[in-house]
Amino acid sequence: MSDDFDAIVGDIDDELDLTLYSDAAELAEEVTVQILAAIEKGLKLKSQFHLVLTGGTLGIQISEVLVNEFNADVDAFKGLHIWWSDERFVTADSVERNAFAFHGNVKNLNINVHEGLASDQAKNVHDAASDYALALENVDFDLNVLGLGPDGHVASLFPGMTDIDDQGRVIAITDSPKPPAERISFTMSTINSAEEVWIVAAGESKADAVTKIIELDLSIPASYVRGNSHTRLIVDTEAFFSE
């Protein structure tokens, strides 16, 4: 990728808001602060806020800090709902679960945590997907925070394996190229139904996918992400600049 920051930014679609941080630690810290600010504002405006979280290294770091913040003030956050854009179909207490940081750890009873059914709770991954889709009925997402795979996948929508035009809410994944093979995932339609969508990425391994998003390369699912009112691409320097 070119090291001419201004030239690259000038080519970005007006609908995509780019934010650059020096490293992954700063990115995770700032994004967490901004999520908390968005929650506070949303709860003041309409007494309810639906937040969608993600997995991956950054997603887990953000989740762990959020849980600590939620537990630090058990009288706050009334009306907050937590969801995940995808989940691995493994046992409920597995460390592989994207919701693991929240599982049994949220002491704040004001917060509604919506985990997808696990492999020891549902008959199969298709039933888990149907159950999550049912839970999503009449839900309007305020903020969806997505991770980004090196191959350009978001949630569990992988390149060449995803029907971008699927109008359902949640799909069952049975052949994920990354283990575990079975997962449930929001469709792109559900991802883009959120008022705001933020894609977060850190590290050199994400640079190719970030470039494709900026260049509107539709070979990867991440390039199709667009929130209702605001779409952000939030990256560190390693994910933005590469040789």
Steps between C-alpha positions, in 0.01 A plus 500: 500500500616852430638701790331815368225525760327806354484351152345179627248675723398718209398191306276358771128497431331790680280253685800339672659679795862402562665529843868415546675415829867439569469141620258228606509598869403861429232386256340260749506761777352778287233281342389380843471858625301592191268201541427602858432857387261376231317284754465790744368731231260241362357410838439866580322555169272198494559292816613200295815411309577190294874434464647227280847372592752283320769240564866491407791645695373859496141398559588295806716781644215746456249255651713442809531873571128552440409227749719669762335836431150352518577326830660812649166684503216254556242778515582627150436373145130427544357415159828376349484188281809308387506279188766330283517511121626143496565220743685172492283194550692346788411444865367798696805524728759459222774762482449492121164673536492866398273560800741330741601824677133564579394142577407492869716806570254791475381591850306807385138382484401802291678353198331250271756259352375307196727204434433263212420144601806280546561143387395368842181708489366449145436186298712627212648819353192554282277509806742741668484732198119485492481576872727806467305624200180475704658698784594773250144563387403866547853588619664814361877509548660827601865401463664196344874461563658255254840339486678441169670181388820505292294352216242779526232309686271665754291310753513149348442618144802371309609590144359270234279321751243767577176611337535873550140551387345261755208689656468271800611611845735222613657211311654173608860445389605135473824527301693797637856506359612598850429253780258429646310415184156562651389853586201729487534838333309815419436541129635812329144633502488474880850647539403801290170548682689662791489876527879505527753235401867517600761268347807471724831354382856494632822340381681455170304183421189714452663749260391327180137481612508865614634603158218312328238671717646841419515417130142365509624162380183290509690171506481504880189514721638789709471735202121461509468629857299822526309617807172687473643837598873455563771254402848512652824323417719518811856372454851524638805603298608143432161417348506820295858521377685205355803453278 
